[in-house]
Amino acid sequence: MRPNARLLCPLVAGGGGAGQHDDARMCLALALTAARLGAVVTNYTVVTQLSKTQDGFVNGATVTDQITGTPRRSDGQIPVAIGI
């Protein structure tokens, strides 16, 4: 592992395998950072509809809570949906 790797990316695991990291902690860190910067972060939701500008750019989404079935509308400049 490069000497500065842990300084540049603190979530990289020390010792053992180079490039290994705790993906659960990284996911949580990304979600918390996004929320702190104003993002709407959801869990157990599925995107059911995208909205677009007249130019065809995505500017929002409707997501449905998979537990309650409740839909929620979210508008934004950069909608991102990540899931498995």
Residue pairs with C-beta under 8 A, 6 or more apart in sequence:
1 12
1 18
1 19
5 12
5 18
6 12
6 14
9 21
11 21
11 22
11 25
11 26
11 29
12 19
12 20
12 21
13 20
13 21
13 22
31 41
34 41
35 41
39 76
40 74
40 76
42 63
42 65
42 72
44 65
44 66
44 67
45 63
45 64
45 65
45 66
45 72
46 63
46 64
46 66
46 83
47 61
47 62
47 63
47 81
48 62
48 63
48 64
48 71
49 61
49 62
50 58
50 60
50 61
50 62
50 79
51 58
51 59
51 60
51 61
51 62
51 75
52 58
52 59
53 59
58 79
59 75
59 76
59 77
59 79
60 73
60 74
60 75
60 76
60 79
61 73
61 74
61 79
61 81
62 71
62 72
62 73
62 74
63 71
63 72
63 74
63 81
64 70
64 71
64 72
65 71
65 72
